[in-house]
């Protein structure tokens, strides 16, 4: 395997469940060149949320005749095997989505080494991107890469181009980056209810977390722990907590343990912070919306 051989992947989802994949885009990089592309629309057999459709413009009607994930999984595994799989998502969205979708459908995990290109970017150009500006849209503008954001194949292609720029400028191979940036475990088992006691004990053992360092984090909704405790945990892991959703926001954590909390707050309507985040996402800002449980999993992954 050439040191400059890798694959880049991106997925879009139908709703707030990370496993509801409705599109997969893959770019194959060989000898430092974009050699092959692979894109599939996927019928996730679940409802589509208007928030997601507004972002990627993929509807249930559009994928009604598309294959299900199990129908294309073997082809994806074959294309990705034996080479690092690069994605661009500071909250590990694409990796979580593919891993959880495989678990849900009883499919084997992708046999790959994962690496987040946003972390490569932040370490290659720390003076410019260590704290902000490392979203795919911002980077593509800086490097004059034209692409249609939130199309899985277009996002994967932009990720590949940016990664190649970083490899060239850093003089570091993708294999060296994989070794430098080990990836955390991803939970696939059902998530237990969290209590303030559980999180408090786990947070005491948590040190600076590269997945949250420099992230601008906003909390909304009723949390299982006190708001101050959640904010303190995020800050101890290297994040910066803000009171409102702004241009610099990168993560919104929605209180509660179920996916329904992403769609409805307090049984009535979404919070103003969530609405603002969704508007910014639709306009191209890279914000990951996480449930509280997903936030704790990212902060303190299970051993």
N, C-alpha and C positions, 0 to 999 in steps of 0.2 A: 504494500500500500504506500502510495506517495504521501509525503508529509503534508502536502497541500490538498489532499483528497478529503472531502467531507460532503455531507448533505445538509440542506437547510429546509426546515419545515415550518408551516404555519397552519392553524386551523381556525375555523369560525364555528360558533355554536348557535343553536336554535333558541335557547333560553338561558336562564341563570345557572342551570346545571352544567358543570364543566364536561360532563360526558355526552352532552347532546350535540355531537359534532355533525355539522351539515355541509362542511366543505374542508378538503385537505389540499394543500399545495406543497409540492416538493421540488426543490432544485438540486440537481446533482452537480457537484464541482469536482473536476478532475484536472490534475496538473495546473491548478490555479485558474481554470477557465470554467465558465458556466457551460456544462456539456449536455445537459438533458433536463427537461421539465416534466412533471407529472402532476395532474390536477384532477380531482374527482369531486363532484357533488354527491352528497350522501343523504339518504333518507333516514333521519334519526328516529322516526316513528314516535315523535313526541310533539307537543304543541309548540308553536313559535310565538315568542313574545315580541310585541311591537318595538320594544327598546332594541332588541337584537336586530330585527329587520331594518330598523332605521339606520343601523350602523353598516351592515353588509349588503342590504337589499336582496337577501335570499329569502324567499317565501316558501311556505309549505307546498303551494302549487308547483313551484319551480322544481322541487326535488321529489315530487310525488312518484315519478317513474324512475328515479335514480336508484342505484344499488344501496343496500344496507351495508353497514360497516363490515359485517362478517364476510360479505361477498368480495371485498377488495383488500381484506387484511393481509392475506398471504402475499399478494403483489406488493403491498407496502413493506412488509417485513423483508421481502427479497431485495427490494431496492435500497433499503436502509442498512442492511446487515453489514457488519465488519468495518464500518466507518463512523466517525463521530457524527452525531446529529445535532445541528446547531439551530437554536430558536432564539427569538428576540422578545423577551417578556420578563420584566423585573420581578413579577410575582409567580414565575414558572407556570404560567397559564397553559401553554401548549403541551408541556410535558404532563401536567396534571390531567389535562383533558384526554390525552391519548391513553394514559395509564388507567384512568378511571373508566374510560369507555371500554377498554379491553377487558377489564375486570367485570364490568356489567354484562358484557356479551359472552363471557366465558372464553375469551381469546388469550393466547399467550402474549406476554408483553413484547414490545419491540426490543430486540437484542442489540442495544446500542449503548454508547457512552454519550451522555447528554452534556451540552455546554451552552450557556446563555451568552449570546453575543453582546448583550448590553453590558455584561460584566467585563468582557474583553475590551469593549470601547472605553469604559470608565478607567481601566487600568492602563490602556495604551495612551490615552490623552487625558491624564488626570487634571491638568490645569484647565481644561475646557469642559470636560463632561463628568467629572467625579461626582458632582452634586446634583446636576440638572442638565437638561438638554439632550439626554441620551435616548429619548423616544425615537421610534422609527421614522416618524414624520419629520422631526427636527433634524435628524442625522441625514435623511435623504435630501432635505433642502440644503444642508451644509455641503454635502458632497455632490450636489447637482444630479441626483438620481431621480428620474421621473418614474412615478409609479402610481397606481390606483390603490390608495390605502383601504384596508379592510377587505380586499380580495385576497384569498389565501395564497394563490400562486404569486400574485404581485408582491405581497408582503415577504414571501419566502425569497423571491428574487432580490428584493431590496436588502434583505438580511444577508444574502450571499455576497452582494457587491460591497456592503459595508464591512463584512468580516474580512474579505480579501484586502480591503484598504488597511484594516487594522493589522493583519498579518504582515503586510508589506512594510508598514511604518514601524512596527515593533520589532521586526526581524525574528518573530517567534512563530513556530509552526503550530498548526491546529492541534497536533498531538501534544505539544508542550503546554498549550493552553488547557487541554483536557486534564493534564496532570496538575496544573497550577490551580485550577478551579474545580475541585471535586464537587459533585452535585449531591444534594441531600436526598434522604429516602423520601419516597412518596407514599402516603397512606392510601390503601385501597380497602381496608376493612371498614365496616360501618363506624361512624364517629360517635363516641359516647357523649352523653350530656356533660357539659363542663360546669364546674362550680368554682367559686372564688378560691376554695381551698386547693383544688387541683392546680389551677393556673398559678396561684401564689407560690406553691412549692416548686413548680417547674421553672417559673421565671427567676427564682433565686439562683438557679443553676445556669441561666442563660447569659452568654457573653455577647459581645458585638457580633451581629449576624450580617454577613455581606449581602444577604438578600434584602435587608431592610436599611442598610447604611445609606444615608443620603435621600431616602424616600420621604416624600411629604405626605403624611398620613392624616386623614380626617376620620373621625368616628361619628356614627349617627345611630339613633335608635336605642332601645334598652338593652344593655349588655348584661351578661351573666355575672360579671364582676363590676366593681365600681368604675366609673369613667376614669377617675384619677389613676386607678391601678392599671388599667389597660394602657393609658397614655404613658405612664412611667415605664411599663414593660417595653413599649415601642421605642421610647427614647433610650433605654438601656441597651437595646439592640442596635442602636445607631440611627434610628429614624428621627424625623423631625415632625412633631405633632402640630397641626394647625386647627384653628377653630372652625374655619369655613373652607369650602371648595373654591380654589383659585387657580390661576394659570399654572402655578407650580405644583399643584396637587398631582400625586402619582398613584395613591391608593385610597379608596374609600372603604371603610369597614362598617358593614351594616349589622347592627345588633340582632341577636337571636341565633338559634341553632339550625333553622331549616331554610331551605331554598326559597320558601314562600316569603321570607322576610325581604328578599331582594325585589319582590313584586308589590308587596303591600306592607305598610307600616301601621302598627297599632290597630289592625283590622279595618282601617278606613282608606288611607291613601299613602303614597310614598312620601318620605320626608323631603323637605325643601333641598336638603343637601344632596339626596340621591337624584332628584330631578335635575339639579344644577349639574351634577356629574354626568348624567346621561346626555344632557345637551352639549356639554363640552366634548364628550366622546364622539357624538354624532358630527361635531365640527372638526374632528381630527385629533383632539388631545388624547394622549395615551394615559388612561386612568384604569386601573384594575379595581373592580368592585368585588369585594370579598365578603362572605359571611363571617361572623365572629369565629366560628369553628375553623374556617379556612385560614384565618389570621393566626390563630394559635398553632395550627399545624405548620404554617410557614415559619413562625417564630421559634417554636420548640418542637421540631420533628421527633417522632417516636424513635427510640434507639432500635 
